[in-house]
Amino acid sequence: MKKRKLASAIKYKIGDYAPLLLASGRGRQAEQIIAVAQSAGVELVEDVALATLLDVSAKPGDFIPPWCWEAAAKILAFVIEIDERP
């Protein structure tokens, strides 16, 4: 059985209460989220557990819930590290 794609997009700005869920979707919506991110040059990180949690516990426009902060922080730190490489 083939699993459907799942994707979420988060954004964090210093000073914000928490990361913001920009988009979340399954199947074709997930593919669109991934395509938009790739075309914008956004770094993609695969974390099925976090994407699943975000899919069921928040909706786009919400701050992500506290139980997702640690996983989101690790991803954001990784992305920042990649962006700062020469």
The 8 nearest C-alpha neighbors of each residue, nearest first, counted from 0:
[[1, 2, 3, 4, 26, 5, 25, 47],
 [0, 2, 3, 4, 26, 5, 25, 27],
 [3, 1, 0, 4, 5, 26, 25, 47],
 [4, 2, 26, 5, 1, 25, 29, 27],
 [3, 5, 26, 25, 29, 2, 6, 30],
 [4, 6, 25, 29, 24, 26, 3, 50],
 [7, 5, 29, 24, 23, 50, 25, 32],
 [8, 6, 23, 22, 50, 24, 9, 5],
 [7, 9, 22, 21, 20, 23, 6, 10],
 [10, 8, 20, 21, 19, 18, 7, 11],
 [9, 11, 19, 18, 20, 21, 12, 8],
 [12, 10, 18, 19, 13, 15, 17, 9],
 [11, 13, 15, 14, 10, 18, 17, 19],
 [14, 12, 15, 11, 16, 17, 18, 10],
 [13, 15, 12, 16, 17, 11, 18, 19],
 [16, 14, 17, 13, 12, 11, 18, 19],
 [15, 17, 14, 18, 62, 13, 19, 11],
 [18, 16, 15, 62, 19, 63, 11, 68],
 [19, 17, 11, 10, 62, 63, 9, 20],
 [18, 20, 62, 10, 9, 63, 61, 21],
 [21, 19, 9, 59, 60, 61, 22, 62],
 [22, 20, 59, 8, 9, 60, 19, 10],
 [23, 21, 8, 59, 7, 20, 24, 32],
 [22, 24, 7, 6, 54, 8, 59, 29],
 [23, 25, 29, 28, 6, 5, 7, 22],
 [24, 26, 5, 29, 28, 4, 27, 6],
 [25, 27, 4, 29, 3, 28, 30, 5],
 [26, 28, 30, 29, 31, 25, 4, 24],
 [27, 29, 24, 31, 30, 25, 26, 32],
 [30, 28, 6, 25, 24, 32, 5, 26],
 [29, 31, 27, 33, 28, 32, 34, 26],
 [32, 30, 34, 28, 29, 33, 35, 27],
 [33, 31, 29, 35, 30, 34, 36, 28],
 [32, 34, 30, 36, 31, 35, 37, 29],
 [35, 33, 31, 37, 36, 32, 30, 38],
 [36, 34, 38, 32, 37, 33, 31, 39],
 [37, 35, 41, 39, 33, 34, 38, 32],
 [38, 36, 40, 34, 39, 35, 41, 33],
 [37, 39, 35, 40, 36, 34, 41, 33],
 [40, 38, 36, 37, 41, 35, 34, 42],
 [41, 39, 37, 38, 36, 42, 35, 43],
 [42, 40, 36, 39, 37, 43, 38, 35],
 [41, 43, 40, 78, 44, 37, 36, 81],
 [44, 42, 41, 45, 36, 37, 33, 78],
 [43, 45, 46, 42, 74, 78, 77, 75],
 [46, 44, 47, 43, 50, 6, 49, 48],
 [47, 45, 49, 48, 50, 44, 74, 51],
 [46, 48, 50, 49, 51, 45, 5, 6],
 [49, 47, 51, 50, 46, 52, 53, 70],
 [48, 50, 52, 51, 46, 47, 53, 70],
 [51, 49, 47, 53, 52, 48, 7, 6],
 [50, 52, 54, 48, 49, 53, 47, 55],
 [53, 51, 49, 54, 55, 50, 56, 48],
 [52, 54, 50, 56, 51, 57, 55, 49],
 [53, 55, 51, 52, 56, 50, 23, 57],
 [54, 56, 52, 53, 57, 51, 58, 50],
 [55, 57, 53, 52, 54, 58, 64, 63],
 [58, 56, 53, 55, 61, 63, 54, 59],
 [57, 59, 61, 60, 20, 56, 23, 54],
 [60, 58, 21, 20, 22, 61, 23, 57],
 [59, 61, 20, 21, 58, 19, 62, 22],
 [62, 60, 59, 20, 58, 19, 63, 57],
 [61, 63, 19, 18, 17, 20, 64, 60],
 [62, 64, 19, 18, 20, 61, 57, 67],
 [65, 63, 66, 67, 62, 68, 57, 56],
 [66, 64, 68, 67, 63, 17, 69, 62],
 [65, 67, 64, 68, 69, 63, 70, 52],
 [68, 66, 65, 64, 70, 69, 71, 63],
 [67, 69, 71, 65, 70, 66, 72, 64],
 [68, 70, 72, 71, 67, 73, 66, 65],
 [69, 71, 73, 72, 68, 67, 74, 49],
 [72, 70, 68, 74, 73, 69, 75, 67],
 [73, 71, 75, 69, 74, 70, 68, 76],
 [74, 72, 76, 70, 71, 75, 77, 69],
 [73, 75, 77, 71, 72, 76, 78, 70],
 [74, 76, 72, 78, 77, 73, 71, 79],
 [77, 75, 79, 73, 74, 78, 72, 80],
 [78, 76, 74, 80, 75, 79, 73, 81],
 [77, 79, 75, 81, 80, 76, 82, 74],
 [80, 78, 82, 76, 81, 77, 75, 83],
 [81, 79, 77, 83, 78, 82, 76, 84],
 [80, 82, 78, 79, 84, 83, 77, 42],
 [81, 83, 79, 80, 84, 78, 85, 42],
 [84, 82, 80, 81, 79, 85, 78, 77],
 [83, 85, 81, 82, 80, 79, 78, 77],
 [84, 83, 82, 81, 80, 79, 78, 77]]
